[in-house]
Amino acid sequence: MKNKPKNESSPVRRGYNNWAKQYDTDGNPLMALEGGIVPGLWGDIKGKRIVDLGCGTGRHVNRLIKDGAEVVGIDFSEKMLKEASEKISSGRAKFIQHDIRKPLPFDDNQFDGILSTLVFEHIENIESLFREMKRICKPGGFILISEMHPAMRLKGAQAAYTNPGTGEKIKLRSINHTVSDFVKSAINCGLNISDIREYEGTEKLAAKKPRAKKYISWPMLLILKLDNGDGAY
Ligand SMILES: C[S@@+](CC[C@H](N)C(=O)[O-])C[C@H]1O[C@@H](n2cnc3c(N)ncnc32)[C@H](O)[C@@H]1O
């Protein structure tokens, strides 16, 4: 098709377009676990400029705004972005459709904080995205990443949703990066790892989200906090 948008061919983007309406309410235990941890790690962001790469339906954008930041949310799925912009009406939130595997549409040293949550399983080249994150991060800024723990793969987990019409489980193409893939990519880019954490599923989580039962005492979540090595705040 001649006039097809450039990234129309991405099956991951199509998958998220189809998932968008149910994304916030499908009882995903990883999102529940992650959502209780990540906001506690971004510190005082009042008046700071933050970009959320792969922001989806704006789960974290909402909270970043409440915490006083000015936020740019980037995603390549127009349907995920539609959900986000319908939900978040603040003048401090802006959304841009962009494929983050390509150079990011910002000048150098633009942001006090960079967030990317549950996105890297769709990014083939971690290092090239880390380089772009480092480039747009202001001196003293932070980069906060969360990802499905690689051990979840051993239980067959990956980004997937259930088609409400057919009940069919649709798996989205994803890459199994190891913990050392993240660590080596950060080192190769000259990024400092200021924090690295792994979280297991718990009885408490399973009581709230029944799908977490099979992950009790099993690593579910990986978190990295990076900076330019020049005095992160
Ligand atoms: C599992 S969702 C996470 C959404 C949000 N960060 C959260 O934590 O709720 C993954 C998101 O990454 C986006 N995504 C995946 N690959 C992308 C790419 N190459 N460029 C931009 N967005 C991408 C998807 O469209 C989707 O919204």
The ligand as a MOL file (V3000), in Angstrom:
LIG
                    3D

  0  0  0     0  0            999 V3000
M  V30 BEGIN CTAB
M  V30 COUNTS 27 29 0 0 0
M  V30 BEGIN ATOM
M  V30 1 C 3.2240 -3.1400 28.2470 0
M  V30 2 S 2.8860 -1.5640 27.5800 0 CHG=1
M  V30 3 C 3.4920 -0.4940 28.8790 0
M  V30 4 C 2.7960 0.8330 28.8730 0
M  V30 5 C 3.1840 1.7520 30.0350 0
M  V30 6 N 4.5850 2.0960 30.0060 0
M  V30 7 C 2.8640 1.0720 31.3330 0
M  V30 8 O 3.8050 0.7670 32.1010 0
M  V30 9 O 1.6620 0.8550 31.5920 0 CHG=-1
M  V30 10 C 4.1300 -1.3350 26.3320 0
M  V30 11 C 3.9530 -0.0290 25.5730 0
M  V30 12 O 5.1160 0.1830 24.7770 0
M  V30 13 C 4.7170 0.6660 23.5190 0
M  V30 14 N 5.7750 0.3410 22.5550 0
M  V30 15 C 6.2960 -0.8710 22.2590 0
M  V30 16 N 7.2520 -0.7600 21.3360 0
M  V30 17 C 7.3460 0.5690 21.0380 0
M  V30 18 C 8.1450 1.3170 20.1420 0
M  V30 19 N 9.0520 0.7260 19.3570 0
M  V30 20 N 7.9860 2.6550 20.0910 0
M  V30 21 C 7.0630 3.2750 20.8790 0
M  V30 22 N 6.2690 2.6150 21.7300 0
M  V30 23 C 6.4110 1.2710 21.8360 0
M  V30 24 C 3.4010 -0.0540 23.2420 0
M  V30 25 O 2.6270 0.5830 22.2580 0
M  V30 26 C 2.7720 -0.0410 24.6190 0
M  V30 27 O 1.9790 1.0930 24.8260 0
M  V30 END ATOM
M  V30 BEGIN BOND
M  V30 1 1 1 2
M  V30 2 1 2 3
M  V30 3 1 2 10
M  V30 4 1 3 4
M  V30 5 1 4 5
M  V30 6 1 5 6
M  V30 7 1 5 7
M  V30 8 2 7 8
M  V30 9 1 7 9
M  V30 10 1 10 11
M  V30 11 1 11 12
M  V30 12 1 11 26
M  V30 13 1 12 13
M  V30 14 1 13 14
M  V30 15 1 13 24
M  V30 16 1 14 15
M  V30 17 1 14 23
M  V30 18 2 15 16
M  V30 19 1 16 17
M  V30 20 1 17 18
M  V30 21 2 17 23
M  V30 22 1 18 19
M  V30 23 2 18 20
M  V30 24 1 20 21
M  V30 25 2 21 22
M  V30 26 1 22 23
M  V30 27 1 24 25
M  V30 28 1 24 26
M  V30 29 1 26 27
M  V30 END BOND
M  V30 END CTAB
M  END
